[in-house]
Amino acid sequence: MIAQLRVWLATRSEREQRLLAVAAAVAVGSAALLAVAAVRGDLAARRARVAALERELAAVRRLAATLGQEGRGAADTPSTLARLQAAADAVGLGERIAAMTPAADGGSDDRVSLRIAGASLADTVGLLHALETDEPALGVARFALRKHPDDATRFDLVLETTQRRPAP
């Protein structure tokens, strides 16, 4: 077949051979452009599908978090004392706790007063960050920091935290 094509091409004039070469180049170029366009379209469709699945996954995660919060009863919610102790332990201040006293105010919040002796400034900031990032965040109603008399890098810290009591 290729031999027949060569014989047929040899019988053509030089001008016809050039026109056939240009036509073949245009056909190959057009086929390449169509292939590139098809691949780009397929990639765009797949990206759109992935983005839609990511949005759907984010919506499912939001719903799961909402259901998880609604499903927690009063028995499942850790006490303010336990949450405060866990936050202090997480930043390495558990051993420095001098006092942790619940306040009996009869209001709609659980209040706990915490006194830590000899905390560094970095530990204090770490504790405040741990309280803020905890879910739900523990509120700080009162904060007092006093420089330790023996060491200028250590502080006596007094915090009063609040946690909204769950509705019965």
N, C-alpha and C positions, 0 to 999 in steps of 0.2 A: 504494500500500500504506500509506503514512504517512497519507494522507487517510482511508483506511478505519479506521485505528487511532484517529485523532482523532474520527471520528464515533462509533465504538464507545465510546471513553472519555467522550464528551460525554453519551451516553445513560445512563451510570452515575451513581449517587447520589454525593453529596459524601463520604460515609463509605467507599464502595467505592473511590473515587479515591484517598483517603488510604491505604487498605490496599494498593492496587496500587503506590503510590509507595514505601511502606515495603518491600514485597516486592521491588521493583526495586532499591532501595538495598541491601537485604540480599544480593541476588543479585550485584550489582556488587562489594560489599565482599568477599563470599566468593570471587569469582573473583580479585580482587586479592590476597587472602591466599594462595590456592592458587598464584598465579603467584610471589609472593615466596617461599613455601616451596619451590617447585620450583627457583628460582634459587639459594636458599641451599643446598639439597641438592646441586645440581650443583657449586657452588663448593666445598663440603666434599669431594665426591668428587674433584675436580680437585686440591685441596690435598693430599689423602691420596696421590694418584698422584704428585704432584711430590715429596712427602716420601719416598715409597718409591724413586723414581728417584734422589734425592739420596743415600739410604742405599746404594743399589746402586753408585752412582758412587764413594762413599767406600770401599766394600769393594773395588772394582776398583782404585782408586788404591793402597790398602794392599797388595793382592796384587802390583801392578806394582812397587811399591817393594821388596817382599820378593824378588821374582824378580830385580830389578835388582841387589840386594845379593848374592844367591846366585850370579848369573851373572858377577859380577866375579871374575876370577882374580887371582893374585898379580901378573901382568903388567899388569893394568888398574889396580891400586891404586897411586896416586902415593906416592912415597917420603916419609918424614917430613921430609927436607930440603926437598923441593919444596913440600910443604904448608905448612911453616913459612915459607919464602920468600914464597909466595903470600899468606899471612895478613899478613906484615909489609908487603908491597907494598900490600895492600888498605887499610891504615890509614896509609900514607905513611911507614913506617919503613924501607923497603928501603934507602935511602941511608945510614942510620945504623947498619946492622949492622956491628959491629966484628969479630965472630967467630961462626962456626957450625960446631960440631964434633960429628961423630957419635961416640957412645960405643960401644965394643966390649965389651959385657958378656956376650955369648953367651946371654942369657936369651931369653924368649919375646917381648920388647918391643924395638922400635927406639927408641933414646934419642938425642936431639940436644940439645946444649947451645948456647944462643944468647946472645950478648952484644950489647947495643945501647947505644951511647954517646949521651947527650944527648937522651933521650926525655922528652917532657912527660908529666904524669900522665894527661891525656886520651888521648894516644897509647897509653900503657901499658894503660889500661882498654880502649881499642878493640882492641888486640891480644889481650888476654885474652878479650874477647867474641868476636872472630873465631875464636879457637881453640876456644871452647866451642860455637859454632854450626856449625862445620864438621862434615860428615858423613863418617865417624864422628869424634866430637870427639877432639881431641888432648889427652891428659892432661898436667897440669903437675905434675912430680915435685918440682921445686925452683924457688923464686922468691926472688930477692934484689933489693932496690931500694936504691941508695945515692945520696944527694943529690950533684949535680955540684958540684965545688968552686968553679967560677967563676959559676954561675947557680943560684939557689935554686929556680927553676921547672923545671930540667932534672935528669934522673936517669940514672944508669947502671943498666941493667937486665940481670939474668942470669936466664935461664929454662932449665930442663931439661924437655923435653917427652918424652912417651912415646906410642907407637902400637903396638897389638897387631899382631904379625905374623900374616898370614893363614896358615891351616893348609894344608900342601902337598897 
